[in-house]
């Protein structure tokens, strides 16, 4: 008999909270996760949970999907997307406008 199928909980950086998020999104297996788009997952979670999600959730979604798509990533290097958030505040007289820019930078985390 072959190796057991990987479980969502086996993925690096996936703990109880992230498992609950996957459940809210209807993701119950690594195979389902591999077919998903992390950015769409992040946007949908915000709608389903009815609250803004920290940008770090998107980072974990990116890493989890990458691991789901590449089983070898678990024991070697895991592609992670580092999200850099920059806030700007512009003042117009007595009004101010705050904007947030998010940039993505690839990084590889080495896992033993």
C-alpha positions as a LaTeX table, in Angstrom:
\begin{tabular}{lrrr}
\hline
Residue & $x$ (\AA) & $y$ (\AA) & $z$ (\AA) \\
\hline
Unk1 & 0.00 & 0.00 & 0.00 \\
Unk2 & 1.31 & 3.49 & $-0.86$ \\
Unk3 & 1.95 & 6.43 & 1.39 \\
Unk4 & $-1.00$ & 8.02 & 3.11 \\
Unk5 & $-2.56$ & 11.03 & 1.43 \\
Unk6 & $-1.39$ & 14.30 & 2.91 \\
Unk7 & $-3.83$ & 16.10 & 5.15 \\
Unk8 & $-4.32$ & 19.87 & 5.31 \\
Unk9 & $-2.93$ & 19.83 & 8.86 \\
Unk10 & 0.33 & 18.33 & 7.49 \\
Unk11 & 1.11 & 21.51 & 5.55 \\
Unk12 & 3.64 & 23.93 & 7.03 \\
Unk13 & 2.10 & 27.03 & 8.67 \\
Unk14 & $-1.38$ & 25.46 & 8.73 \\
Unk15 & $-2.73$ & 25.31 & 12.27 \\
Unk16 & $-6.18$ & 25.12 & 13.86 \\
Unk17 & $-7.18$ & 28.65 & 12.84 \\
Unk18 & $-6.21$ & 28.12 & 9.20 \\
Unk19 & $-8.04$ & 24.75 & 9.19 \\
Unk20 & $-11.20$ & 26.62 & 10.30 \\
Unk21 & $-10.67$ & 29.11 & 7.48 \\
Unk22 & $-10.34$ & 26.26 & 4.97 \\
Unk23 & $-13.56$ & 24.77 & 6.35 \\
Unk24 & $-15.36$ & 28.10 & 5.86 \\
Unk25 & $-14.13$ & 28.11 & 2.25 \\
Unk26 & $-15.29$ & 24.52 & 1.67 \\
Unk27 & $-11.75$ & 23.17 & 1.31 \\
Unk28 & $-11.46$ & 19.73 & 2.88 \\
Unk29 & $-8.46$ & 18.16 & 1.14 \\
Unk30 & $-5.00$ & 18.99 & $-0.17$ \\
Unk31 & $-6.22$ & 18.10 & $-3.68$ \\
Unk32 & $-9.00$ & 20.71 & $-3.43$ \\
Unk33 & $-6.55$ & 23.29 & $-2.10$ \\
Unk34 & $-4.15$ & 22.70 & $-5.01$ \\
Unk35 & $-6.85$ & 23.84 & $-7.45$ \\
Unk36 & $-7.55$ & 27.12 & $-5.68$ \\
Unk37 & $-6.26$ & 30.65 & $-6.24$ \\
Unk38 & $-4.87$ & 32.13 & $-2.98$ \\
Unk39 & $-5.98$ & 35.69 & $-3.75$ \\
Unk40 & $-9.56$ & 34.60 & $-4.47$ \\
Unk41 & $-9.53$ & 32.49 & $-1.30$ \\
Unk42 & $-8.45$ & 35.56 & 0.69 \\
Unk43 & $-11.16$ & 37.75 & $-0.83$ \\
Unk44 & $-13.85$ & 35.09 & $-0.30$ \\
Unk45 & $-12.82$ & 34.55 & 3.32 \\
Unk46 & $-13.32$ & 38.25 & 4.00 \\
Unk47 & $-16.85$ & 38.01 & 2.59 \\
Unk48 & $-17.76$ & 34.73 & 4.29 \\
Unk49 & $-16.33$ & 35.72 & 7.68 \\
Unk50 & $-17.83$ & 39.22 & 7.29 \\
Unk51 & $-14.69$ & 40.88 & 8.51 \\
Unk52 & $-11.42$ & 42.16 & 7.09 \\
Unk53 & $-8.67$ & 39.53 & 7.13 \\
Unk54 & $-5.09$ & 40.35 & 8.01 \\
Unk55 & $-2.84$ & 40.42 & 4.93 \\
Unk56 & $-0.75$ & 37.65 & 6.52 \\
Unk57 & $-3.64$ & 35.26 & 5.82 \\
Unk58 & $-2.99$ & 35.74 & 2.11 \\
Unk59 & 0.67 & 34.91 & 2.69 \\
Unk60 & $-0.26$ & 31.63 & 4.42 \\
Unk61 & $-2.77$ & 30.83 & 1.65 \\
Unk62 & $-0.01$ & 31.33 & $-0.96$ \\
Unk63 & 2.38 & 29.04 & 0.91 \\
Unk64 & $-0.29$ & 26.38 & 1.53 \\
Unk65 & $-1.39$ & 26.30 & $-2.12$ \\
Unk66 & 2.25 & 26.07 & $-3.25$ \\
Unk67 & 2.80 & 23.10 & $-0.94$ \\
Unk68 & $-0.44$ & 21.47 & $-2.10$ \\
Unk69 & 0.68 & 21.78 & $-5.73$ \\
Unk70 & 4.22 & 20.56 & $-5.03$ \\
Unk71 & 4.38 & 17.67 & $-2.54$ \\
Unk72 & 8.20 & 17.83 & $-2.49$ \\
Unk73 & 8.01 & 21.33 & $-0.99$ \\
Unk74 & 7.21 & 19.91 & 2.46 \\
Unk75 & 10.72 & 18.68 & 3.08 \\
Unk76 & 12.77 & 21.10 & 1.02 \\
Unk77 & 12.12 & 24.72 & 0.19 \\
Unk78 & 8.69 & 26.20 & 0.40 \\
Unk79 & 7.88 & 29.12 & $-1.88$ \\
Unk80 & 6.41 & 31.92 & 0.16 \\
Unk81 & 5.16 & 35.25 & $-1.05$ \\
Unk82 & 6.17 & 38.10 & 1.20 \\
Unk83 & 3.60 & 40.83 & 1.19 \\
Unk84 & 4.92 & 44.28 & 1.88 \\
Unk85 & 2.30 & 46.77 & 2.92 \\
Unk86 & 2.83 & 50.48 & 2.52 \\
Unk87 & 0.33 & 53.00 & 3.79 \\
Unk88 & 0.18 & 56.55 & 2.52 \\
Unk89 & $-1.87$ & 59.37 & 3.88 \\
Unk90 & $-2.58$ & 62.38 & 1.71 \\
Unk91 & $-4.05$ & 65.53 & 3.16 \\
Unk92 & $-6.46$ & 67.77 & 1.27 \\
Unk93 & $-7.24$ & 70.72 & 3.47 \\
Unk94 & $-9.07$ & 69.31 & 6.47 \\
Unk95 & $-9.72$ & 65.96 & 4.75 \\
Unk96 & $-7.28$ & 63.11 & 4.49 \\
Unk97 & $-7.21$ & 60.03 & 2.29 \\
Unk98 & $-5.42$ & 56.89 & 3.39 \\
Unk99 & $-4.38$ & 54.33 & 0.78 \\
Unk100 & $-2.65$ & 51.00 & 1.12 \\
Unk101 & $-0.40$ & 49.46 & $-1.50$ \\
Unk102 & 0.57 & 45.81 & $-1.26$ \\
Unk103 & 3.49 & 44.45 & $-3.23$ \\
Unk104 & 4.43 & 40.81 & $-3.59$ \\
Unk105 & 8.01 & 39.62 & $-3.35$ \\
Unk106 & 8.95 & 35.93 & $-3.75$ \\
Unk107 & 10.99 & 34.31 & $-1.03$ \\
Unk108 & 12.01 & 30.73 & $-0.30$ \\
Unk109 & 11.86 & 29.43 & 3.25 \\
Unk110 & 13.99 & 26.40 & 3.98 \\
Unk111 & 12.27 & 23.81 & 6.12 \\
Unk112 & 13.79 & 20.72 & 7.69 \\
\hline
\end{tabular}
